[in-house]
Amino acid sequence: MFEAKKSAKATLRMIKISPRKLNLITGLIRNLKVSDAIMQLKFSKKRAAVDVKKCLQSAIANAENNDGLDIDNLVVLKAIVGKGSVMKRLVPRARGKAFRIKKFFSNLYITVSEIK
């Protein structure tokens, strides 16, 4: 879609939210300009938007400081959600039983690139 020159990456691991919920937010910012993506995340009411915004700002800082890219021409090239580890916990139930619940974690990988 975009012709990428250089790119910068940022990762955020072990986010305490399920990958399914996190993927809803990352779908909003894929292939958007960085300024538009930040505005989308700023006004989103989802809890995951805070973590995605933090990772996106880290990718922007990496692009500016490490690679010397221009912020005005940056586009979110990739926003990938990966499955993290799963914590297993027990919940006490009646008659001495216990049910197992799973607490899901996610990994987030964001790549921004400069377009012409």
VENCOR-V661758 format. One record per backbone hydrogen bond with DSSP energy under -1.0 kcal/mol. CO is the residue of the C=O (numbers start at 1). NH is the residue of the N-H. If there is no record, write none. Layout:
# VENCOR-V661758
CO,NH + CO,NH
This chain:
# VENCOR-V661758
6,114 + 8,112 + 10,110 + 12,108 + 15,17 + 15,106 + 18,22 + 19,23 + 22,26 + 23,27 + 25,28 + 26,30 + 29,32 + 32,76 + 33,37 + 34,38 + 35,39 + 36,40 + 37,41 + 38,42 + 39,43 + 47,50 + 48,52 + 49,53 + 50,54 + 51,55 + 52,56 + 53,57 + 54,58 + 55,59 + 56,60 + 57,61 + 58,62 + 59,63 + 60,64 + 61,65 + 62,66 + 62,67 + 63,69 + 71,74 + 73,115 + 74,34 + 75,77 + 75,113 + 76,31 + 78,111 + 80,109 + 82,107 + 85,105 + 87,103 + 89,101 + 91,99 + 94,97 + 97,93 + 99,91 + 101,89 + 103,87 + 105,84 + 106,15 + 107,82 + 108,12 + 109,80 + 110,10 + 111,77 + 111,78 + 112,8 + 113,75 + 114,5
